């Protein structure tokens, strides 16, 4: 996991423009945008297959399909930072989902601030002049 640190914590732009090609080669999925139902902040963009959507609807907890591990990913199952479903929306073409959630833990991202706090959202850096800077 050491190779992820520069990607997750660095200021160098290294967008994976091949991600969708890799996703398309695996399990059939749709993108899921996850939004805090109260603040409207976008927390995560992930993927769901039929099993993940079914589990989400039955459990009331945001569940995804991990495209890197090829397994069901129940958000917060190991960290305790679950995302309680408020509603699930489907876009006009029925090829993406919006999970409106209420975070039940300390944050939604698997990364942490230098002081050890879980980041509330996966969108903790902004792009300015080709470099990434951290958002307070």
C-alpha positions in Angstrom: 0.0 0.0 0.0 3.1 2.3 0.2 2.6 3.2 -3.5 -0.8 4.7 -2.7 0.7 7.3 -0.3 2.1 9.7 -3.0 -1.2 9.4 -4.9 -3.4 10.0 -1.9 -1.3 12.5 0.0 0.7 14.2 -2.7 0.4 17.5 -4.6 1.3 15.9 -8.0 -1.6 15.4 -10.4 -1.9 11.7 -11.5 -5.5 11.1 -12.7 -6.2 7.5 -13.7 -7.8 8.2 -17.1 -7.9 4.4 -17.7 -10.1 3.7 -14.7 -13.3 3.2 -16.7 -11.5 0.9 -19.2 -10.5 -1.3 -16.2 -14.0 -1.1 -14.7 -15.6 -2.1 -18.0 -13.4 -5.2 -18.2 -14.8 -6.5 -14.9 -18.1 -6.9 -13.1 -21.0 -5.0 -14.7 -21.5 -1.9 -12.6 -22.8 1.7 -12.7 -21.2 4.8 -11.1 -22.6 5.9 -7.7 -22.3 9.5 -6.6 -22.6 9.7 -2.8 -23.8 13.0 -1.4 -24.3 14.1 2.2 -28.1 14.7 2.4 -27.7 17.6 4.8 -24.6 19.5 3.6 -25.0 18.4 0.0 -21.2 17.8 -0.1 -20.1 15.0 -2.5 -18.4 12.4 -0.4 -17.4 9.6 -2.8 -17.9 8.3 -6.3 -18.0 4.5 -6.3 -19.6 1.7 -8.3 -22.5 -0.6 -7.7 -23.6 -3.8 -9.3 -27.0 -5.5 -8.8 -25.9 -7.2 -5.6 -24.6 -3.9 -4.1 -27.8 -2.0 -4.9 -29.9 -4.8 -3.5 -27.8 -4.8 -0.3 -28.1 -1.0 -0.1 -31.9 -1.1 -0.4 -32.3 -4.0 2.1 -29.8 -2.8 4.8 -30.2 1.0 4.5 -26.4 1.3 4.4 -24.4 2.4 1.4 -22.9 -0.6 -0.3 -20.8 -0.7 -3.4 -18.9 -3.1 -5.6 -15.1 -2.8 -5.1 -13.7 -2.7 -8.6 -10.2 -3.2 -7.3 -10.9 -6.1 -5.0 -13.9 -7.5 -7.0 -16.0 -7.9 -3.9 -19.0 -6.4 -2.1 -17.9 -3.3 -0.2 -20.2 -2.4 2.7 -19.0 1.1 3.5 -17.9 1.3 7.1 -17.9 -2.5 7.8 -14.3 -2.3 9.1 -14.0 1.4 10.0 -17.4 1.9 11.6 -17.9 5.0 9.3 -21.1 3.8 7.7 -23.3 5.9 5.4 -27.0 5.6 6.2 -29.2 5.8 3.1 -31.7 8.7 3.1 -32.7 8.0 -0.5 -31.4 6.4 -3.7 -32.0 8.3 -7.0 -31.6 7.0 -10.5 -30.5 9.3 -13.4 -32.6 9.8 -16.6 -30.7 7.2 -18.6 -30.7 4.7 -15.7 -26.9 4.3 -16.0 -25.9 5.9 -12.7 -27.1 6.3 -9.1 -27.1 9.0 -6.5 -27.0 7.8 -2.9 -28.1 10.6 -0.5 -26.7 9.6 2.9 -26.1 10.7 6.5 -22.6 9.8 7.6 -22.7 7.7 10.9 -19.1 7.9 11.8 -16.2 10.3 11.6 -15.9 10.6 7.8 -16.4 8.9 4.5 -12.9 8.6 3.1 -10.4 5.8 4.0 -7.6 8.4 4.2 -6.9 10.5 7.3 -5.6 14.0 8.0 -2.0 14.1 9.4 -3.4 14.3 12.9 -5.2 11.0 12.4 -8.8 12.3 11.9 -10.8 10.6 9.1 -11.5 12.9 6.2 -15.2 13.7 5.8 -15.0 13.4 2.0 -12.8 11.9 -0.6 -12.6 15.3 -2.3 -10.0 16.9 0.1 -7.8 18.5 -2.6 -8.4 21.1 -5.2 -6.6 21.5 -8.6 -5.0 24.8 -9.1 -2.4 25.6 -11.9 -1.7 21.9 -12.4 -1.0 21.2 -8.7 -3.2 19.8 -5.9 -3.6 21.7 -2.7 -5.5 20.5 0.4 -8.9 22.0 1.2 -9.2 22.9 4.9 
